[in-house]
């Protein structure tokens, strides 16, 4: 059988390309297209979009930025494509079609400062303020399963908050808490 590279990638179950997710880790991603689904628990907004199709799709990135905005003041900030790729890899590894339930996406500096003043456990220089972090859960997966899948990617930080029922995922240095 005469298969060229594109045919092989399209037809092979194990056809994956390596895309550096950070200096410390690698995330495996399919080559053709990537989609994500979100449910913002604070605003009720839902979004399912193809954000990458032979390149990042600008309109889809804008829609994601809007859904993951600071729900407290409406401020929108670009969400890192690297974070989106990590979420795509996480969704794939969980083998789920359920949306990521968003507890916190982008967090403005003023919101972050206010939360710190109110005694919430948020980092002074939170990666949420740079669009590099998200707090999530997935309806059809147990929280420990979500945490373990995120840890297995070795794509950044993973925080586990069972009392508050979410997992923090970021694309900073690889670490866990």
N, CA and C atoms as a LAMMPS dump frame, in Angstrom:
ITEM: TIMESTEP
0
ITEM: NUMBER OF ATOMS
531
ITEM: BOX BOUNDS ff ff ff
-5.0000000000000000e+02 5.0000000000000000e+02
-5.0000000000000000e+02 5.0000000000000000e+02
-5.0000000000000000e+02 5.0000000000000000e+02
ITEM: ATOMS id mol type element x y z
1 1 1 N 0.849 -1.18 0
2 1 2 C 0 0 0
3 1 3 C 0.886 1.231 0
4 2 1 N 0.601 2.171 -0.862
5 2 2 C 1.406 3.371 -0.987
6 2 3 C 0.775 4.505 -0.194
7 3 1 N 1.32 4.787 1
8 3 2 C 0.804 5.856 1.854
9 3 3 C 1.803 6.994 1.895
10 4 1 N 1.333 8.196 1.602
11 4 2 C 2.196 9.341 1.84
12 4 3 C 2 9.786 3.287
13 5 1 N 2.758 10.733 3.73
14 5 2 C 2.718 11.167 5.132
15 5 3 C 1.321 11.655 5.529
16 6 1 N 0.693 12.469 4.686
17 6 2 C -0.624 13.023 5.015
18 6 3 C -1.657 11.901 5.155
19 7 1 N -1.622 10.938 4.255
20 7 2 C -2.54 9.796 4.328
21 7 3 C -2.315 9.006 5.607
22 8 1 N -1.059 8.785 5.912
23 8 2 C -0.748 8.032 7.122
24 8 3 C -1.311 8.735 8.352
25 9 1 N -1.087 10.034 8.452
26 9 2 C -1.578 10.795 9.599
27 9 3 C -3.1 10.779 9.676
28 10 1 N -3.745 10.883 8.533
29 10 2 C -5.196 10.931 8.513
30 10 3 C -5.812 9.593 8.897
31 11 1 N -5.172 8.501 8.505
32 11 2 C -5.782 7.185 8.677
33 11 3 C -5.263 6.39 9.861
34 12 1 N -4.238 6.817 10.461
35 12 2 C -3.658 6.05 11.556
36 12 3 C -4.208 6.528 12.893
37 13 1 N -4.658 5.606 13.705
38 13 2 C -5.186 5.943 15.034
39 13 3 C -4.118 6.59 15.892
40 14 1 N -2.891 6.187 15.68
41 14 2 C -1.825 6.69 16.536
42 14 3 C -1.063 7.841 15.911
43 15 1 N -1.609 8.404 14.84
44 15 2 C -0.894 9.476 14.157
45 15 3 C -0.99 10.758 14.962
46 16 1 N 0.086 11.127 15.573
47 16 2 C 0.143 12.35 16.381
48 16 3 C 1.418 13.098 16.052
49 17 1 N 1.356 14.408 16.184
50 17 2 C 2.565 15.194 16.058
51 17 3 C 2.925 15.721 17.429
52 18 1 N 4.178 16.02 17.617
53 18 2 C 4.626 16.565 18.895
54 18 3 C 4.693 18.079 18.782
55 19 1 N 4.07 18.739 19.721
56 19 2 C 4.08 20.189 19.77
57 19 3 C 4.591 20.606 21.137
58 20 1 N 5.707 21.321 21.217
59 20 2 C 6.209 21.712 22.529
60 20 3 C 5.184 22.552 23.272
61 21 1 N 4.846 22.121 24.492
62 21 2 C 3.903 22.865 25.315
63 21 3 C 4.646 23.788 26.257
64 22 1 N 5.85 23.446 26.595
65 22 2 C 6.685 24.28 27.439
66 22 3 C 8.103 23.778 27.286
67 23 1 N 9.054 24.43 27.932
68 23 2 C 10.421 23.944 27.884
69 23 3 C 10.566 22.627 28.622
70 24 1 N 9.626 22.343 29.524
71 24 2 C 9.759 21.169 30.37
72 24 3 C 8.902 19.997 29.926
73 25 1 N 7.98 20.181 28.97
74 25 2 C 7.037 19.111 28.668
75 25 3 C 6.615 19.153 27.213
76 26 1 N 6.007 18.072 26.786
77 26 2 C 5.49 17.971 25.444
78 26 3 C 4.061 17.449 25.513
79 27 1 N 3.173 18.044 24.725
80 27 2 C 1.779 17.631 24.66
81 27 3 C 1.553 17.041 23.27
82 28 1 N 0.852 15.92 23.19
83 28 2 C 0.557 15.303 21.912
84 28 3 C -0.757 15.848 21.364
85 29 1 N -0.747 16.292 20.103
86 29 2 C -1.942 16.865 19.5
87 29 3 C -2.141 16.324 18.086
88 30 1 N -3.381 16.015 17.725
89 30 2 C -3.653 15.61 16.346
90 30 3 C -3.35 16.74 15.378
91 31 1 N -3.125 16.397 14.13
92 31 2 C -2.637 17.36 13.151
93 31 3 C -3.716 18.207 12.483
94 32 1 N -4.914 17.687 12.229
95 32 2 C -5.854 18.379 11.35
96 32 3 C -6.631 19.531 11.985
97 33 1 N -7.366 19.277 13.052
98 33 2 C -8.124 20.357 13.682
99 33 3 C -8.277 20.07 15.172
100 34 1 N -8.552 21.137 15.908
101 34 2 C -8.737 21.024 17.361
102 34 3 C -9.954 21.854 17.749
103 35 1 N -10.805 21.259 18.583
104 35 2 C -11.978 21.978 19.05
105 35 3 C -12.079 21.875 20.565
106 36 1 N -12.776 22.826 21.142
107 36 2 C -13.005 22.854 22.584
108 36 3 C -14.442 23.28 22.857
109 37 1 N -14.961 22.816 23.988
110 37 2 C -16.286 23.211 24.452
111 37 3 C -16.164 23.767 25.861
112 38 1 N -16.883 24.85 26.12
113 38 2 C -16.856 25.497 27.427
114 38 3 C -18.275 25.778 27.909
115 39 1 N -18.436 25.755 29.213
116 39 2 C -19.64 26.238 29.888
117 39 3 C -19.153 27.132 31.015
118 40 1 N -19.4 28.437 30.894
119 40 2 C -19.01 29.361 31.947
120 40 3 C -20.08 29.29 33.03
121 41 1 N -19.713 28.78 34.198
122 41 2 C -20.679 28.566 35.28
123 41 3 C -21.219 29.865 35.868
124 42 1 N -20.502 30.972 35.686
125 42 2 C -20.943 32.255 36.246
126 42 3 C -21.891 33.006 35.318
127 43 1 N -21.701 32.85 34.011
128 43 2 C -22.52 33.595 33.057
129 43 3 C -23.543 32.709 32.336
130 44 1 N -23.364 31.4 32.419
131 44 2 C -24.238 30.473 31.711
132 44 3 C -23.924 30.338 30.227
133 45 1 N -22.908 31.059 29.75
134 45 2 C -22.555 31.015 28.33
135 45 3 C -21.921 29.67 27.975
136 46 1 N -22.289 29.182 26.784
137 46 2 C -21.722 27.953 26.246
138 46 3 C -21.03 28.278 24.933
139 47 1 N -19.949 27.554 24.672
140 47 2 C -19.239 27.728 23.408
141 47 3 C -18.63 26.394 23.017
142 48 1 N -18.859 26.004 21.777
143 48 2 C -18.162 24.868 21.181
144 48 3 C -17.595 25.391 19.882
145 49 1 N -16.275 25.305 19.726
146 49 2 C -15.652 25.912 18.559
147 49 3 C -14.404 25.153 18.139
148 50 1 N -14.138 25.184 16.845
149 50 2 C -12.863 24.719 16.306
150 50 3 C -11.931 25.918 16.392
151 51 1 N -10.908 25.818 17.234
152 51 2 C -10.01 26.958 17.439
153 51 3 C -8.717 26.833 16.639
154 52 1 N -8.484 25.643 16.095
155 52 2 C -7.272 25.401 15.302
156 52 3 C -7.63 24.512 14.129
157 53 1 N -7.327 24.975 12.932
158 53 2 C -7.527 24.187 11.725
159 53 3 C -6.417 24.574 10.757
160 54 1 N -5.349 23.804 10.803
161 54 2 C -4.117 24.12 10.049
162 54 3 C -3.567 25.484 10.464
163 55 1 N -3.871 25.877 11.66
164 55 2 C -3.471 27.154 12.239
165 55 3 C -4.579 27.63 13.167
166 56 1 N -4.241 28.559 14.042
167 56 2 C -5.238 29.08 14.973
168 56 3 C -6.272 29.917 14.217
169 57 1 N -7.533 29.788 14.613
170 57 2 C -8.644 30.474 13.963
171 57 3 C -8.938 31.755 14.761
172 58 1 N -8.593 32.935 14.216
173 58 2 C -8.72 34.19 14.984
174 58 3 C -10.112 34.427 15.568
175 59 1 N -11.162 34.192 14.802
176 59 2 C -12.522 34.444 15.305
177 59 3 C -12.853 33.51 16.472
178 60 1 N -12.424 32.267 16.395
179 60 2 C -12.655 31.309 17.488
180 60 3 C -11.89 31.736 18.739
181 61 1 N -10.66 32.219 18.562
182 61 2 C -9.88 32.679 19.714
183 61 3 C -10.58 33.852 20.399
184 62 1 N -11.156 34.755 19.616
185 62 2 C -11.895 35.888 20.193
186 62 3 C -13.115 35.411 20.982
187 63 1 N -13.813 34.418 20.446
188 63 2 C -14.98 33.867 21.145
189 63 3 C -14.561 33.22 22.467
190 64 1 N -13.458 32.503 22.454
191 64 2 C -12.948 31.874 23.681
192 64 3 C -12.548 32.941 24.688
193 65 1 N -11.845 33.974 24.222
194 65 2 C -11.458 35.072 25.113
195 65 3 C -12.684 35.663 25.801
196 66 1 N -13.76 35.819 25.05
197 66 2 C -14.987 36.406 25.609
198 66 3 C -15.615 35.485 26.66
199 67 1 N -15.726 34.206 26.362
200 67 2 C -16.356 33.268 27.305
201 67 3 C -15.504 33.101 28.568
202 68 1 N -14.182 33.21 28.432
203 68 2 C -13.291 33.039 29.592
204 68 3 C -12.903 34.377 30.228
205 69 1 N -13.647 35.428 29.931
206 69 2 C -13.352 36.758 30.479
207 69 3 C -13.541 36.772 31.999
208 70 1 N -13.086 37.847 32.609
209 70 2 C -13.3 38.07 34.034
210 70 3 C -14.789 38.315 34.239
211 71 1 N -15.478 37.356 34.82
212 71 2 C -16.934 37.471 34.971
213 71 3 C -17.341 38.527 35.995
214 72 1 N -16.398 38.987 36.799
215 72 2 C -16.726 39.984 37.817
216 72 3 C -16.824 41.394 37.256
217 73 1 N -15.992 41.691 36.234
218 73 2 C -16.022 43.049 35.677
219 73 3 C -16.145 43.084 34.153
220 74 1 N -16.216 41.924 33.518
221 74 2 C -16.406 41.86 32.069
222 74 3 C -15.161 42.083 31.241
223 75 1 N -14.002 42.28 31.888
224 75 2 C -12.775 42.531 31.14
225 75 3 C -12.354 41.282 30.364
226 76 1 N -12.025 41.504 29.095
227 76 2 C -11.599 40.428 28.201
228 76 3 C -10.091 40.528 27.993
229 77 1 N -9.434 39.386 27.937
230 77 2 C -7.994 39.326 27.729
231 77 3 C -7.7 38.091 26.891
232 78 1 N -6.692 38.138 26.029
233 78 2 C -6.368 36.951 25.236
234 78 3 C -5.978 35.759 26.121
235 79 1 N -6.55 34.613 25.789
236 79 2 C -6.2 33.359 26.443
237 79 3 C -5.094 32.725 25.617
238 80 1 N -4.077 32.231 26.276
239 80 2 C -2.928 31.649 25.603
240 80 3 C -3.332 30.451 24.73
241 81 1 N -2.951 30.461 23.46
242 81 2 C -3.177 29.278 22.632
243 81 3 C -2.519 28.025 23.217
244 82 1 N -1.407 28.195 23.897
245 82 2 C -0.747 27.064 24.557
246 82 3 C -1.665 26.458 25.619
247 83 1 N -2.394 27.299 26.35
248 83 2 C -3.356 26.8 27.335
249 83 3 C -4.49 26.061 26.631
250 84 1 N -4.953 26.592 25.515
251 84 2 C -6.011 25.927 24.758
252 84 3 C -5.544 24.561 24.263
253 85 1 N -4.312 24.495 23.786
254 85 2 C -3.765 23.206 23.338
255 85 3 C -3.664 22.224 24.497
256 86 1 N -3.32 22.717 25.663
257 86 2 C -3.267 21.859 26.851
258 86 3 C -4.667 21.35 27.198
259 87 1 N -5.669 22.228 27.126
260 87 2 C -7.045 21.804 27.387
261 87 3 C -7.513 20.79 26.345
262 88 1 N -7.129 20.988 25.1
263 88 2 C -7.484 20.029 24.057
264 88 3 C -6.861 18.661 24.358
265 89 1 N -5.591 18.648 24.722
266 89 2 C -4.92 17.393 25.064
267 89 3 C -5.573 16.754 26.283
268 90 1 N -5.972 17.574 27.247
269 90 2 C -6.635 17.074 28.447
270 90 3 C -7.987 16.459 28.1
271 91 1 N -8.764 17.133 27.291
272 91 2 C -10.062 16.615 26.864
273 91 3 C -9.896 15.293 26.116
274 92 1 N -8.897 15.241 25.254
275 92 2 C -8.625 14.013 24.503
276 92 3 C -8.224 12.871 25.416
277 93 1 N -7.371 13.167 26.393
278 93 2 C -6.925 12.1 27.298
279 93 3 C -8.059 11.617 28.196
280 94 1 N -9.009 12.495 28.495
281 94 2 C -10.174 12.111 29.304
282 94 3 C -11.233 11.39 28.47
283 95 1 N -11.1 11.477 27.145
284 95 2 C -12.064 10.864 26.231
285 95 3 C -13.491 11.306 26.574
286 96 1 N -13.673 12.622 26.654
287 96 2 C -14.984 13.18 26.989
288 96 3 C -15.432 14.16 25.919
289 97 1 N -16.723 14.259 25.769
290 97 2 C -17.31 15.267 24.884
291 97 3 C -17.986 16.368 25.697
292 98 1 N -17.933 16.243 27.008
293 98 2 C -18.523 17.253 27.89
294 98 3 C -17.686 18.527 27.84
295 99 1 N -18.341 19.68 28.011
296 99 2 C -17.579 20.932 28.01
297 99 3 C -16.768 21.083 29.292
298 100 1 N -15.722 21.881 29.2
299 100 2 C -15.02 22.283 30.409
300 100 3 C -15.923 23.275 31.126
301 101 1 N -16.241 22.996 32.369
302 101 2 C -17 23.932 33.19
303 101 3 C -15.996 24.925 33.764
304 102 1 N -16.195 26.19 33.446
305 102 2 C -15.234 27.23 33.82
306 102 3 C -15.623 27.859 35.145
307 103 1 N -14.734 27.728 36.117
308 103 2 C -14.892 28.403 37.394
309 103 3 C -14.191 29.756 37.318
310 104 1 N -12.996 29.765 36.726
311 104 2 C -12.253 31.006 36.543
312 104 3 C -11.336 30.864 35.336
313 105 1 N -11.427 31.821 34.424
314 105 2 C -10.516 31.895 33.289
315 105 3 C -9.591 33.071 33.524
316 106 1 N -9.693 34.076 32.648
317 106 2 C -8.927 35.3 32.866
318 106 3 C -9.422 35.981 34.133
319 107 1 N -8.48 36.526 34.888
320 107 2 C -8.812 37.312 36.081
321 107 3 C -8.031 38.613 35.989
322 108 1 N -8.73 39.724 35.967
323 108 2 C -8.065 41.021 35.848
324 108 3 C -7.224 41.303 37.089
325 109 1 N -6.202 42.138 36.95
326 109 2 C -5.393 42.495 38.116
327 109 3 C -6.218 43.096 39.253
328 110 1 N -7.232 43.911 38.917
329 110 2 C -8.05 44.52 39.979
330 110 3 C -8.883 43.456 40.692
331 111 1 N -9.428 42.506 39.951
332 111 2 C -10.174 41.416 40.582
333 111 3 C -9.254 40.559 41.435
334 112 1 N -8.076 40.272 40.926
335 112 2 C -7.124 39.448 41.677
336 112 3 C -6.751 40.127 42.992
337 113 1 N -6.491 41.435 42.921
338 113 2 C -6.135 42.187 44.136
339 113 3 C -7.299 42.191 45.13
340 114 1 N -8.508 42.383 44.641
341 114 2 C -9.68 42.386 45.52
342 114 3 C -9.871 41.017 46.185
343 115 1 N -9.715 39.948 45.42
344 115 2 C -9.852 38.606 45.99
345 115 3 C -8.798 38.356 47.067
346 116 1 N -7.579 38.832 46.848
347 116 2 C -6.521 38.693 47.86
348 116 3 C -6.884 39.475 49.126
349 117 1 N -7.402 40.691 48.953
350 117 2 C -7.8 41.506 50.101
351 117 3 C -8.929 40.85 50.887
352 118 1 N -9.8 40.139 50.195
353 118 2 C -10.914 39.448 50.847
354 118 3 C -10.49 38.13 51.493
355 119 1 N -9.208 37.783 51.352
356 119 2 C -8.696 36.582 52.009
357 119 3 C -8.77 35.305 51.192
358 120 1 N -9.095 35.426 49.906
359 120 2 C -9.116 34.241 49.048
360 120 3 C -7.677 33.805 48.757
361 121 1 N -7.487 32.518 48.563
362 121 2 C -6.153 31.967 48.307
363 121 3 C -5.823 32.1 46.822
364 122 1 N -5.512 33.319 46.406
365 122 2 C -5.091 33.548 45.02
366 122 3 C -3.673 34.111 45.042
367 123 1 N -2.87 33.696 44.089
368 123 2 C -1.483 34.157 44.016
369 123 3 C -1.436 35.638 43.659
370 124 1 N -0.484 36.338 44.245
371 124 2 C -0.34 37.761 43.968
372 124 3 C -0.086 38.014 42.481
373 125 1 N 0.699 37.16 41.874
374 125 2 C 1.011 37.278 40.44
375 125 3 C 0.409 36.085 39.7
376 126 1 N -0.874 35.878 39.879
377 126 2 C -1.584 34.738 39.311
378 126 3 C -1.445 34.673 37.789
379 127 1 N -1.243 33.472 37.277
380 127 2 C -1.192 33.278 35.831
381 127 3 C -2.554 33.513 35.175
382 128 1 N -3.62 33.53 35.964
383 128 2 C -4.939 33.891 35.432
384 128 3 C -4.896 35.306 34.844
385 129 1 N -4.089 36.195 35.426
386 129 2 C -4.035 37.585 34.974
387 129 3 C -3.36 37.726 33.615
388 130 1 N -2.669 36.682 33.17
389 130 2 C -1.998 36.704 31.874
390 130 3 C -2.689 35.799 30.853
391 131 1 N -3.843 35.243 31.207
392 131 2 C -4.534 34.333 30.305
393 131 3 C -3.828 33.001 30.157
394 132 1 N -3.068 32.631 31.189
395 132 2 C -2.271 31.402 31.148
396 132 3 C -2.796 30.318 32.077
397 133 1 N -3.969 30.536 32.694
398 133 2 C -4.502 29.582 33.663
399 133 3 C -6.016 29.548 33.604
400 134 1 N -6.558 28.415 34.018
401 134 2 C -8.004 28.24 34.067
402 134 3 C -8.335 27.269 35.198
403 135 1 N -9.45 27.518 35.876
404 135 2 C -9.957 26.611 36.906
405 135 3 C -11.173 25.916 36.317
406 136 1 N -11.155 24.585 36.336
407 136 2 C -12.151 23.817 35.579
408 136 3 C -12.646 22.593 36.339
409 137 1 N -13.722 22.035 35.807
410 137 2 C -14.149 20.68 36.104
411 137 3 C -14.874 20.178 34.859
412 138 1 N -15.134 18.862 34.83
413 138 2 C -15.821 18.233 33.706
414 138 3 C -16.924 17.37 34.305
415 139 1 N -18.153 17.571 33.855
416 139 2 C -19.329 16.951 34.478
417 139 3 C -19.251 15.428 34.548
418 140 1 N -18.709 14.785 33.521
419 140 2 C -18.733 13.32 33.492
420 140 3 C -17.431 12.665 33.965
421 141 1 N -16.582 13.425 34.623
422 141 2 C -15.338 12.865 35.149
423 141 3 C -15.157 13.291 36.604
424 142 1 N -14.725 12.353 37.413
425 142 2 C -14.452 12.649 38.819
426 142 3 C -13.273 13.613 38.903
427 143 1 N -13.296 14.463 39.915
428 143 2 C -12.232 15.45 40.087
429 143 3 C -10.836 14.818 40.17
430 144 1 N -10.649 13.713 40.924
431 144 2 C -9.317 13.088 40.936
432 144 3 C -8.884 12.59 39.551
433 145 1 N -9.832 12.143 38.745
434 145 2 C -9.518 11.701 37.382
435 145 3 C -9.039 12.877 36.544
436 146 1 N -9.717 14.013 36.66
437 146 2 C -9.323 15.228 35.956
438 146 3 C -7.927 15.668 36.399
439 147 1 N -7.694 15.69 37.702
440 147 2 C -6.376 16.084 38.22
441 147 3 C -5.286 15.16 37.684
442 148 1 N -5.504 13.849 37.76
443 148 2 C -4.483 12.892 37.32
444 148 3 C -4.202 13.021 35.828
445 149 1 N -5.238 13.252 35.046
446 149 2 C -5.042 13.437 33.607
447 149 3 C -4.22 14.702 33.34
448 150 1 N -4.529 15.788 34.053
449 150 2 C -3.779 17.035 33.887
450 150 3 C -2.32 16.847 34.3
451 151 1 N -2.096 16.154 35.406
452 151 2 C -0.725 15.89 35.852
453 151 3 C 0.05 15.073 34.823
454 152 1 N -0.619 14.115 34.201
455 152 2 C 0.062 13.237 33.255
456 152 3 C 0.565 13.986 32.021
457 153 1 N -0.023 15.122 31.708
458 153 2 C 0.422 15.905 30.552
459 153 3 C 1.774 16.566 30.786
460 154 1 N 2.084 16.865 32.05
461 154 2 C 3.328 17.57 32.386
462 154 3 C 3.495 18.838 31.533
463 155 1 N 2.38 19.574 31.417
464 155 2 C 2.36 20.756 30.552
465 155 3 C 2.363 22.069 31.314
466 156 1 N 2.397 22.014 32.641
467 156 2 C 2.367 23.225 33.45
468 156 3 C 1.908 22.893 34.851
469 157 1 N 1.356 23.878 35.533
470 157 2 C 0.91 23.692 36.906
471 157 3 C -0.469 23.066 36.99
472 158 1 N -0.641 22.24 38.039
473 158 2 C -1.929 21.605 38.303
474 158 3 C -2.215 21.746 39.791
475 159 1 N -3.308 22.442 40.107
476 159 2 C -3.738 22.592 41.495
477 159 3 C -5.027 21.826 41.708
478 160 1 N -5.128 21.178 42.855
479 160 2 C -6.291 20.333 43.16
480 160 3 C -7.05 20.944 44.323
481 161 1 N -8.317 21.29 44.094
482 161 2 C -9.158 21.944 45.089
483 161 3 C -10.445 21.144 45.268
484 162 1 N -10.369 19.999 45.952
485 162 2 C -11.548 19.134 46.074
486 162 3 C -12.702 19.78 46.844
487 163 1 N -12.404 20.601 47.842
488 163 2 C -13.463 21.256 48.613
489 163 3 C -14.265 22.212 47.738
490 164 1 N -13.568 22.933 46.855
491 164 2 C -14.225 23.882 45.962
492 164 3 C -14.627 23.246 44.623
493 165 1 N -14.298 21.973 44.464
494 165 2 C -14.675 21.176 43.3
495 165 3 C -14.134 21.718 41.976
496 166 1 N -12.808 21.967 41.929
497 166 2 C -12.201 22.322 40.658
498 166 3 C -10.727 21.943 40.648
499 167 1 N -10.195 21.921 39.425
500 167 2 C -8.769 21.699 39.192
501 167 3 C -8.25 22.923 38.454
502 168 1 N -7.143 23.446 38.935
503 168 2 C -6.451 24.566 38.288
504 168 3 C -5.464 23.978 37.287
505 169 1 N -5.462 24.511 36.065
506 169 2 C -4.508 24.096 35.034
507 169 3 C -3.868 25.356 34.482
508 170 1 N -2.539 25.365 34.405
509 170 2 C -1.86 26.507 33.798
510 170 3 C -0.706 26.032 32.927
511 171 1 N -0.145 26.963 32.174
512 171 2 C 0.987 26.638 31.304
513 171 3 C 2.267 27.313 31.783
514 172 1 N 2.363 27.477 33.096
515 172 2 C 3.607 27.937 33.706
516 172 3 C 4.545 26.734 33.847
517 173 1 N 5.462 26.831 34.787
518 173 2 C 6.381 25.718 34.995
519 173 3 C 5.613 24.506 35.539
520 174 1 N 6.147 23.327 35.289
521 174 2 C 5.499 22.096 35.734
522 174 3 C 5.639 21.996 37.262
523 175 1 N 4.477 21.903 37.949
524 175 2 C 4.442 21.799 39.391
525 175 3 C 3.028 21.383 39.777
526 176 1 N 2.836 20.986 41.018
527 176 2 C 1.495 20.622 41.479
528 176 3 C 1.335 20.964 42.952
529 177 1 N 0.096 21.144 43.347
530 177 2 C -0.236 21.423 44.731
531 177 3 C -1.624 20.915 45.013
